[in-house]
Amino acid sequence: RFGTAAEIAAELGGATRIETLPTPADCTDGFFEAYWNRPEVLLDPTVRASQSIWQLIDAEAEDRIIARLATDLESGKWDAEHGRLREQDSYEGLIRKSLRSNVACDFLYRPEIPTTRKCRFVDPGHTRKLFEVYHFDDTPLSGRLERQLGELIARKARDADVVIITDFGHGMITDRTIDTINDNARFLAVNAQSNSANHGYNLITKYRKADYVCIDAPEARLALHDRFADLGELIEQRLAPAVGSDRLIVTHGRNGCVTYDKTTGLNRIPAFTQQVVDTVGAGDAFLAITSPIVQSGAPMEVAGFIGNAVGALKVGIVGH
């Protein structure tokens, strides 16, 4: 009825790009495909009346289709065969809607695997996280998808002044992907997070070459298996050589941060607030603001100062 994507592109002429946009599970538009995981909605004749596809078949055929769908839903047959669809949602629509206009995003699609989602349960009185539930599959990427990601990174990284990696340890960034990043990034800034979902297996030491590393103190200690050494000595003598980086910042909560430059040594920058509402996202904000500052060649203590200022703003806000 509409022609293939290639045929439409040929008719448009010039430079065209074809992108796959999955229909979100909660799509509010009433077109036929919008109800791919809510088939019972199609039993409503007023819904079908607004869908042009039904106008292409006769009323008798429509009645047969709807009668069979109603029977399969009532008996549970539809859910037995396709019920997994009710639990699937890429959340791509929400992600795209939440992005600022100057942010471009490329998506890779992994069949039968959910988009990583973290549900936080919060004490409303103190805005304190009680616990969280992860919906994800952290099996490492492999095969075609791993190659796709590598090709995408190589293409994008070559043109970027700064490549910022936030590695949450959920299976996306493999050793092969790290090699691709190292081969193509002109300036690499890295954070590898250790969290309750990756059980401490996601250590910064998986990166052997980085222009700038930014992690928190527990992550630094976990990576080097040392709970008690002086943090400054740990950074200068062991962490910097382990990750092949001459510039590091280790954030330290209410104690501020410790910056390190191979040329100028260590500096300790105090925190700028003691009033904390929510720490979630503070490290991400710190990394995002300090990475281009470090790349510009500014002194590390300047980067740490600005990072602490941004972190102080972030911990006063609930959520990201």
Sequence and secondary structure as in RCSB ss.txt:
>XXXX:A:sequence
RFGTAAEIAAELGGATRIETLPTPADCTDGFFEAYWNRPEVLLDPTVRASQSIWQLIDAEAEDRIIARLATDLES
GKWDAEHGRLREQDSYEGLIRKSLRSNVACDFLYRPEIPTTRKCRFVDPGHTRKLFEVYHFDDTPLSGRLERQLG
ELIARKARDADVVIITDFGHGMITDRTIDTINDNARFLAVNAQSNSANHGYNLITKYRKADYVCIDAPEARLALH
DRFADLGELIEQRLAPAVGSDRLIVTHGRNGCVTYDKTTGLNRIPAFTQQVVDTVGAGDAFLAITSPIVQSGAPM
EVAGFIGNAVGALKVGIVGH
>XXXX:A:secstr
    HHHHHHHH SS         TT  S SGGGGTT GGGGG HHHHHT GGGGGS HHHHHHHHHHHHHHHHH
THHHHHHGGGGG    HHHHHHHS TT        TT    EEEEEEETTTTEEEEEEEE       HHHHHHHH
HHHHHHHTT S EEEEE SSSS  HHHHHHHHHH SSEEEEE   TTTTT   GGG    SEEEEEHHHHHHHHT
 SSS HHHIIIIIIHHHHT SEEEEE GGG EEEEETTTEEEEE  S S  S  TTHHHHHHHHHHHHHHTT  H
HHHHHHHHHHHHHHTTSS  
